C-alpha cells in the first residue's frame, strides 16, 4: 500500500512524546513489510523540510498551528491520486482528511476515486484544554471537540486503550469501527528481575519522568513527596524531563523553596541511557497526568522492575492493574498519592509482588503485537 500519515509531530520534534514513539515504530514496520509511507508533520526550528527515516519519508510543513491547512494544500498540489490509505491522527486537533481525500467530496478534486481514510486517536483532549491552553482558546477547544468528533464519527478508528474507546462511543463512533491495539515500548525488559535488586538506590526513591507541563500535574508529585517525607525521612524524589513555560518555572521554584529541597533532584531532559538507569534504580514511579492515551512511561518502568502509583484517569487506569501491577489512587490528590507511597514502600511483600507482576505484564506489551493488530485492521 501507499500510505499517507497525517500527524502534527514526528519523533525529532522537541515536543515529541509517547504517541510519536508508537507512530514511528509502526511506520518503520510498515515500510519493512513492503509498503510506501509518507509522514506529513509540522516543522520546527532547525528541522529539515524533508528526510528519509527508517525507510519512510518525513515531510515537514509550517508549524503546529499552520500544519493542518498546509497539509491540505500540499495534498491537493502533490498527492492527489497517490495514497491508498490516509491515516488522520487526531492529536488534539484532526486534519479533517475525510473532506478532501474521500469521494464524493467537492474538496477532493481530480484523482483516482475513493481513498481509504481512518483515524488514529491516542486520547481525547477535552479536559486537557484547560491545562495547556489560555482562555478563551481553552474554552473554545473544550466546546468544539464534541462537534468535530461528531463530524468524524463515521470513520474507522484505531486507539490504544479501553478508556479512549469509551470516550469515542460517547461521541457517536460505532463499536465495530473501533480497534484497540497494544502499546509498545522501545526498551527491552530486564532479563532477570532478581539480579537487578542490587542496583536500586540505597534510599527509597520516587521518580517523576516526562515533560514538566500543567497537564502532567508534576506539582502534585512534589506535594505528595513532602507529605510522605515527613513519615519516611530517608525518602528521595528525582524529577527528569524538560521544563516548559510558566508552569515549569513554578515547579522548579517549588523544589527550590521546599523544606525538603536537599532530598529532591531535577535532572532536566535525559538521554535514553540515563532514562533506563533511572527506571531501574528508582523504587517507584509516580504519574499524575490529567489524561493519557496509555501510560507508556508506566509500562517502561514496569519493564525495568519498577512499579507505578498513578491517578485514576483515562490511560493510566489502563496501564495499571490495581493492586496487581501497581496502585491506582482512590482520590486524585497529593494526600492520597502520599498515603499509597508510604504504604507500599513500607510493605516489602506487597512491593515485591507488584514488582514481579508488573515486569511480567510489561513483556506482553510490545510493538510486535501492536503491529500485528494494526496491519490487520488497516487491511480490512
Steps between C-alpha positions, in 0.01 A plus 500: 500500500587866462425658837477868593514562877395845622614597849634824642821366660775260403750349745764765428264777610608640840140453619484133398381243753361150528255535211784574259693197622200280420431661162850471363558152635193398299614706200839326498332160499260602224794585274684180593182317393525645150270801530582858401436765764508878525475669839366854463577703815567849635840659469707632789809715541804341339303218336554375146203552269529141380699194603489122485488325838498119523374481143202735523494863386439779752371825348481798738267790429434822689477475878267345756232759424522513119579137416133406462435752223844443345437124492178553306674730250793260461267206443303687233816605320716189529321191627155473343481153349806368687386339829296186546452585867501830690544482878368813670654511845300706746753645743275769652383620156413281196613569145144438371652297218170329420377826346774513238621143441169313487239494222257654454643829625520842334844542658649185354541617144641279227636165611453131463186474712446375850792506743474308824513728803521406867566684824769430757413645841724436800281704732233768500603834639190671636620547859855572388400821322466677836847393608694562181328796333419855608146638520294543279668246270474241779122541515472500120693174475290344775176593322614405149635152573156330511407678175799387296480149644137480388607609151756217490295232678437305178872417475673183612740580780804346668570577864720361777276463806154402616466842663535681167261256334243576769539871428457445126181301549354796689554718194323275251773267373383144438641221712584284199697786344738542794812285530716501813859409427770418752752763595870425474820617663841568348703362790540130567373361832785396727591133458512395864304710745669374815847583375400867488423519872852622575482807274203666672597824669601459862219732617137450387463714190195631314541583131305750290593457135375709210451860391405737780177654379167586656307194380761273660437664844860459611426735790274228647797263514709757686221561751448125548873454549508768770213330686659155472845633592368606840424131568801349317801724571730321253261539201640667184341647188654520152328702226624452143355669194501828312352802673240704311394862546354657812378167638848351472644803679239461774595135558873574513434780750293260714797267515744778583300645791380168642601408854620175344692655209812304594313174437375601154696499175409646160691353205334671203451301180705181513650262243352159430785339694442723804126439477553123519735544795240708685224250426713217636635674808184675624262317731177652367383717213216744569277620213232763561391609150155643433460243222711268283442278198693229680745552783801402292749610765325264743563201273860610444557521875338160551733348241799610708361362826334813636127512586284812466254696710265697276192719504169344402468658154464382142809324372662456839227272629558295183875472555468382862315201639415632845660305785650257246756693296484832683266727692224732377410782737142507628512879499710702258666707771856537631375377838375169363812461285715552810307237697550247219872578480552447872284189519663326204858581594429380855363163385788294365288201393242715321773695324673185380173353371406813303851525361501146365148523356572833332820368343325188368215705349739744334641215290160461331482867398722525194505633146488155346149452640411861430597476134321170442176650631556824308567343160199269521272796564628729226468220244133432581 
